[in-house]
Amino acid sequence: MSYVDESIRDKFESLSTNLKNAILERDVRLNNIHDLIRVLEDIVSEAEAEEASAPR
């Protein structure tokens, strides 16, 4: 079960619903802004890799 610390909850809540759901599905602990940034970077990297491997 994912956890979002109160100190960054306002930043987390400012994200789109789809992005929040994608983060929560990862079962992560977000204790600080650095944890949030790391997960967002992971999501971007995965999306870029999917896009690069998609047939054209």
C-alpha positions as CSV (number, residue, x, y, z in Angstrom):
1,M,0.0,0.0,0.0
2,S,1.4,3.4,-1.0
3,Y,2.1,6.1,1.5
4,V,2.3,9.9,1.0
5,D,3.7,11.9,3.8
6,E,1.7,14.9,4.9
7,S,4.7,17.2,4.2
8,I,4.3,16.5,0.4
9,R,0.6,15.7,0.2
10,D,-0.3,19.1,-1.3
11,K,2.3,18.5,-4.1
12,F,0.9,15.0,-4.7
13,E,-2.7,16.2,-4.7
14,S,-1.8,18.9,-7.4
15,L,-1.0,16.1,-9.9
16,S,-3.6,14.8,-12.3
17,T,-5.8,11.9,-11.3
18,N,-4.2,9.6,-13.8
19,L,-0.7,10.4,-12.5
20,K,-1.7,10.0,-8.9
21,N,-3.2,6.6,-9.7
22,A,-0.1,5.5,-11.6
23,I,2.0,6.4,-8.5
24,L,-0.3,4.7,-6.1
25,E,-0.3,1.5,-8.2
26,R,3.4,1.3,-7.6
27,D,3.1,0.6,-3.9
28,V,5.7,3.3,-2.9
29,R,6.5,5.3,0.2
30,L,6.7,9.0,-0.5
31,N,8.4,10.5,2.5
32,N,9.7,13.6,0.9
33,I,9.8,15.6,-2.4
34,H,12.8,13.6,-3.6
35,D,10.8,10.3,-3.4
36,L,8.1,11.9,-5.4
37,I,10.5,13.2,-8.0
38,R,12.1,9.8,-8.3
39,V,8.8,8.0,-9.0
40,L,7.8,10.7,-11.5
41,E,11.2,10.2,-13.3
42,D,10.6,6.5,-13.3
43,I,7.2,7.0,-14.9
44,V,8.6,9.3,-17.6
45,S,11.5,6.9,-18.4
46,E,9.1,4.0,-18.7
47,A,6.8,6.0,-21.0
48,E,9.7,7.0,-23.2
49,A,10.9,3.4,-23.4
50,E,7.4,2.3,-24.5
51,E,7.2,5.0,-27.0
52,A,10.6,4.2,-28.5
53,S,9.7,0.5,-28.8
54,A,6.3,1.1,-30.4
55,P,6.0,0.2,-34.0
56,R,5.7,3.1,-36.4
